[in-house]
Amino acid sequence: MPSRYSPSENLMSFIWLDGSYNNQEKIDFVLQIIAVSPEGRESEPFHLRIKHAGGKSN
């Protein structure tokens, strides 16, 4: 479930909690997105790579 969804801004935000206080684990994955029309027709998949190097936070 998205942490925040704003249709007017066409924006979806997620929070990734890894359990660490200030040393964040890296993330690297591919999200497959498929649009579905009101009639149930599906688009071709769009693959979006999500990547962050991790590291220390303040």
N, C-alpha and C positions, 0 to 999 in steps of 0.2 A: 504494500500500500504506500502511495507517495506520502511524503511528509507534508508537502504543500502542492496544491494544484490550482492554477489560475487560468481558466479558459480565455479570459480577456487578454492575457499576456502571452498565451500559447506557451505556458511554462509549467514544468513539473520538476520539483526539487525533492531529493532524497537525502536522508542523513545516514551515513555509514558509521556505525558504532562498533569498534573492535575491542572494547573493554579496557583499553589502555588510557591512562590519564593524559600523558603528554608525549608519548612516543607512538605515533600512528603507523600501523602496518600499511604496506603498499597494497593497492588494488589494481587489478588488470583483468578485465573480462569483456566479452562481446554481448551486447544486448540486441536481441532480434525484435524488431518492431514491425507489426503487420496492422495496417488500417483495415477496419471493417465498415462497410457501408450500411445504411439502415436496412438494406435488402439482404444483408448477410454476405455480400461479395467481399473477398479478401484481396488486398493488394499484394504485390510482390514483397517479400521481406526486405527490410532495410536493416543493415547490420551497423551498429554504432559501438565503437570501441570506447570503453570507459577505463581510464588509466590515471593513477596518481602515484607518485614516487614514495609517498609516505614521509616519515621523518619526524623531527621534534616540532611541537607546537608550543606557543607561549601561554 
